[in-house]
Amino acid sequence: MSDKPLQPDEVRLVLAEAECLFSQAEVERELDRLAVEITARHANTNPVVLCVMTGGLIPAGHLLTRLGFPLEVDYIHATRYAGETRGGELSWQTEPGIELRDREIIIIDDILDEGITLAAIVDYCRQQGACQVCTAVLVEKRHDRKNGFRADYVGLEIEDRYVFGYGMDYKGYLRNAAGIYAVKGL
């Protein structure tokens, strides 16, 4: 995380100046759609759903309540951002506690940006013996990824901008914003 916390007035100003790209209602409609797609493919597979911390917490929470079929939930924590606005070296924080061998895995994350973190998590699951690994992201940035990684389930697409809300953060803050916003000037 950032060395020094932002002041509440700084955070409020970032939110006040931000552009709302998607309202809460628009995000909720996409979560409904994602749940239908995921249910159609995975309702009878007894999957393990892995939430990518910390950004995936909010989208996973909203999505899980829409998945009305048997599944197990765990989390994994790998990050390149650590409270910063630019990604750095991948840092592994926590591995899942559930055995992944011979299981179908659904990874839920907030955003697919460059695809480095999510691709590494998919590789990790495969190395643990998962029989199938699928990914779901609330937001996907439109740009060429050097690694060519694509998510299996995508909620919303955005231009390559710095965004926050619904799990995505601005310097560790605003993950709880009800909507998806672009930071002014970034």
C-alpha positions in Angstrom: 0.0 0.0 0.0 1.0 3.6 -0.2 3.3 4.8 2.5 1.1 7.6 3.6 -2.7 7.5 3.7 -4.5 10.1 1.7 -6.5 12.7 3.6 -10.3 12.2 3.4 -10.7 15.6 1.6 -8.2 14.4 -1.1 -10.3 11.2 -1.7 -13.5 13.2 -1.8 -12.0 15.5 -4.4 -10.9 12.6 -6.6 -14.4 11.2 -6.5 -16.0 14.6 -7.1 -13.8 15.3 -10.2 -14.0 11.8 -11.6 -16.1 10.9 -14.7 -18.8 8.3 -14.1 -18.4 5.7 -16.8 -21.0 3.3 -15.5 -23.7 3.9 -12.9 -24.5 1.4 -10.2 -27.6 0.2 -12.1 -25.5 -0.4 -15.3 -22.9 -2.4 -13.3 -25.7 -4.4 -11.6 -27.2 -5.3 -15.0 -23.8 -6.6 -16.2 -23.4 -8.7 -13.0 -26.8 -10.2 -13.7 -25.7 -11.0 -17.3 -22.4 -12.5 -16.1 -24.2 -14.7 -13.6 -26.5 -16.1 -16.3 -23.4 -16.9 -18.5 -21.5 -18.5 -15.7 -24.5 -20.5 -14.4 -25.2 -21.9 -17.9 -21.6 -23.3 -18.2 -20.8 -24.2 -14.6 -24.0 -25.1 -12.7 -23.2 -28.8 -12.7 -19.4 -28.7 -12.3 -18.9 -28.2 -8.5 -16.4 -25.4 -9.1 -14.0 -23.6 -6.8 -14.5 -19.9 -7.1 -11.3 -17.9 -6.4 -11.6 -14.3 -5.6 -8.5 -12.3 -6.5 -7.9 -10.0 -3.5 -8.3 -7.2 -2.9 -9.9 -5.8 -6.0 -12.0 -8.9 -6.7 -13.7 -8.8 -3.3 -16.6 -6.5 -4.3 -17.3 -8.0 -7.8 -17.1 -11.5 -6.4 -19.4 -10.7 -3.5 -22.0 -9.3 -5.8 -21.6 -12.1 -8.4 -21.6 -15.0 -5.9 -25.1 -14.1 -4.5 -26.3 -14.5 -8.1 -24.9 -18.0 -8.6 -27.5 -20.4 -7.3 -25.6 -23.6 -7.7 -23.2 -25.6 -5.5 -19.7 -24.2 -5.4 -16.8 -23.6 -3.0 -15.2 -20.2 -2.4 -11.7 -19.3 -1.6 -9.3 -16.4 -2.4 -5.9 -15.8 -3.8 -3.9 -12.6 -3.3 -1.4 -11.6 -5.9 -0.8 -7.9 -6.9 1.2 -5.7 -9.1 -0.3 -2.4 -7.8 0.0 -2.4 -4.0 -1.9 0.9 -3.7 -0.1 2.6 -6.6 -1.5 3.9 -9.9 1.0 1.9 -12.0 1.7 -1.9 -11.9 5.1 -3.2 -10.9 6.5 -6.6 -10.0 4.0 -9.3 -9.2 3.9 -10.0 -5.5 2.3 -13.2 -4.2 0.5 -12.6 -0.8 -1.8 -15.6 -0.2 -2.4 -18.9 -1.9 -5.8 -20.7 -1.7 -6.5 -23.1 1.1 -8.8 -25.4 -0.9 -7.2 -28.2 -2.9 -7.4 -27.3 -6.6 -6.4 -30.6 -8.1 -9.0 -32.1 -10.4 -11.3 -29.2 -9.8 -12.8 -26.6 -12.1 -11.8 -23.1 -11.1 -13.5 -19.8 -11.7 -11.3 -16.8 -11.0 -13.1 -13.6 -10.3 -11.2 -10.3 -10.5 -12.2 -6.6 -10.8 -10.3 -5.6 -13.9 -8.3 -7.1 -16.7 -5.6 -4.5 -17.6 -2.4 -5.9 -19.0 -3.3 -9.4 -18.0 -0.1 -10.2 -16.2 -1.5 -10.9 -12.8 -4.5 -12.9 -14.0 -2.4 -15.0 -16.4 0.0 -15.8 -13.5 -3.0 -16.9 -11.3 -4.3 -19.1 -14.1 -0.9 -20.7 -14.5 -0.7 -21.2 -10.7 -4.1 -23.0 -10.8 -3.0 -25.2 -13.6 0.3 -26.1 -11.8 -1.9 -27.1 -8.8 -3.7 -29.6 -11.0 -6.9 -27.8 -11.8 -8.8 -29.6 -14.6 -10.2 -26.4 -16.0 -9.6 -22.7 -15.2 -12.0 -19.9 -16.3 -11.7 -16.2 -15.6 -14.4 -13.6 -15.0 -13.7 -9.8 -14.7 -16.1 -7.0 -14.1 -14.1 -4.6 -16.4 -11.7 -5.2 -19.3 -9.6 -2.4 -20.7 -9.5 -2.2 -24.4 -5.9 -2.4 -25.5 -3.4 -4.9 -26.9 -2.0 -7.2 -24.3 1.6 -8.3 -24.9 0.7 -11.8 -23.5 -2.6 -12.0 -25.5 -4.5 -12.9 -22.4 -8.3 -12.7 -22.6 -10.9 -13.3 -19.9 -13.6 -15.9 -20.4 -16.4 -13.7 -18.9 -16.3 -9.9 -19.3 -18.8 -7.5 -17.8 -17.9 -4.1 -19.1 -15.3 -2.8 -21.5 -13.6 0.6 -21.1 -10.9 2.6 -22.8 -7.4 2.5 -21.3 -8.1 4.8 -18.4 -7.4 4.7 -14.7 -10.6 3.7 -13.1 -12.0 3.0 -9.6 -15.2 1.7 -8.0 -16.7 -1.8 -7.5 -13.4 -3.1 -6.2 -11.0 -1.1 -8.3 -9.1 1.5 -6.3 -7.4 4.8 -6.4 -4.3 4.6 -4.2 -6.1 2.1 -1.9 -9.3 4.1 -1.7 -12.7 4.3 -3.4 -13.1 0.5 -4.0 -16.5 1.0 -2.4 -17.7 3.6 -4.9 -21.1 2.5 -6.3 -20.3 2.9 -10.0 -17.2 2.9 -12.2 -15.3 6.1 -12.5 -12.3 7.4 -14.4 -9.8 9.5 -12.5 -9.4 13.0 -13.9 -6.1 13.5 -15.6 -5.0 9.8 -15.4 
